[in-house]
Amino acid sequence: MQLFFVFIVFVFYKITPDIKQKNETSSSNKKQIGFLILMTTFSFSLKIITFLYFGGIGGYISAYSDRIASGVVANNPFAGLGPLVLIGDMFPIFFGTTVIVILSEYAFFRTRYALFAFLAIMSIVSIFVVGLRGSRSTVAFGLAVIALTYHYYVRRLSKGSLVWAAIALVTFMNYYLIYKFGGIDAVFSETIRDSAFQARQIDNPIAFVFARDFGRMDMQTIALSRMIADDYPLSLGRSILSGLLSIVPSGLLPFRPETFILEKTEIIFPNRTFDARLATTFVFGGFGELFVNFGFASFFFAAPAGYALRKLNSAAASAKLGHWTAIMAPAACLLPVAFIIYDSNSMMYFIVQFILPSWLLASYIQRRDRKKAKFA
C-alpha cells in the first residue's frame, strides 16, 4: 500500500512544473560569517548549560541510562528542557555550516582527504554533543545536513561518495543500537548488550534497522491489521493536530492534547486503557499515521505530496544559483525522507531542529545578498 502511495506521488511529481529561479550568485562576506559564528556560539552555550544542569557529561549519560532502565516515557529527565535541548542540538549544524562557509574558498577544502577529515571530525562532534541523548536520527540527519551543505556549497560529491555515505549510515544505525537500548554499560559489556536486545526481541539488528528505521514496515503492518481487521476507529486528523502543537512549550499550552502516542499505544496494546507507563515510542511513519487518521482516503494526500516533492527537487536543483539556496538545499532533500520515517510530532521536532537552522542562516544570507546587490 505504501508503494502504491509512492507511485501516485511519483505520477504527480512528473506532471508538476519546476520552480523558475533567478540567478542570485554572490560571495560570502564578514557579516555573514559573523552571523554564523554568533549562532554557533549561542547553540554551543545552551548545550554547555544543558550538560551543567545534569552535573556534567557523566551525569548526562547517567540520566539517559536511568531513563532506559525505568522506561523512556515514564521517566524523561529532559522534560521541561525542550527548547534548551533543541537549540543546543543545533550546534553541529551551525558549526559545520560555519566551517564550510569559511573554508569554501580554499582549494585544499575541495579535496577528498579534507572532506573525509571534516566529516570524521563532525561525526565525533555530533555523537558527543547530541548522540549521548540516545537519538540516532539526530546524529544521522545532522551529519546529512552538513554533508549535503558541502555538496551544494563547495563541490558536488560523486556517486561513489554517496554509496560510501549510505554504507556508513547503515553501519552507524546498526551499532548505535547498543547505546540506544543498553546505555553506556552495554557498550562495554556483551552480557548487558545481549540482555538489552533480548528485552526488545531484536534477534537480527540489521533486519531491525532496515525494516523499522528505513520504512517503518513493522509498525505499519500492525496498524493496517488493526484498522482493517479489528475496525479501529479513524482518528480523523486528531493526532496530526496534536503533533503540530507538540512543539509549543507546555508552560505556554499546559493542556496540550496527547500526541500520536495515544493511537499508537492503543493499537500496540489493544483493549487496554491508555496509560503513560504502557505508552509506546515506536514510530509508524508518515504514511502509517495518515492511514490511522484517514484510512484509504490517505491516498488523496499523494497528489499534494507529489506536487511538494517536485517543488523541493526544484529548490535543491537551484542551489548553484546562490549561497542562500545552497544552504537551504539540504533541507529540501531531507524533508521527503523525514515524511517516510517520522510521525507528526517527530516531524515537527525535525523541522525545528534541522530545517530551522538552515532557514535562519539562508534567510540572513539572502537578505545580505539583496542589500549588497541594491547598493552595488
Buried (B, 14 or more C-beta within 10 A) or exposed (E): EBEEBBEBBEEBBEEBEEEEBEEBEBEBEEEBBEBBBEBBBBBBEBBEEBBEBBEEEEBBBBBBBEBBEEBBBEEBBBEEBBEBBBBBBBBBBBBBBBBBBBBBEEEEBBEEEBBEEBBEEBBEBBBEBBBBBBBBBBBBBBBBBBBBBBBBBBEEBEEEBEEEBEEBBBEBBBBBBBBBBBBBBBEEBEEBBEEBBEEEEBEEBEEBBBBBBBBBBBBBEBBBEBBEEEEBEBBEEBBBBBBBBBBEEEEEEEEBEBBBBBBBBBBBBEEEEEEEEBBBEBBBBBBBBBBBBBBEEBBEBBBEBBBBBBBBBBBBBBBBBBBBBBBBBBBBBBBBEBBBBBBBBBBBBBBBBBBBBBBBBBEBBBEBBEEBEEEE
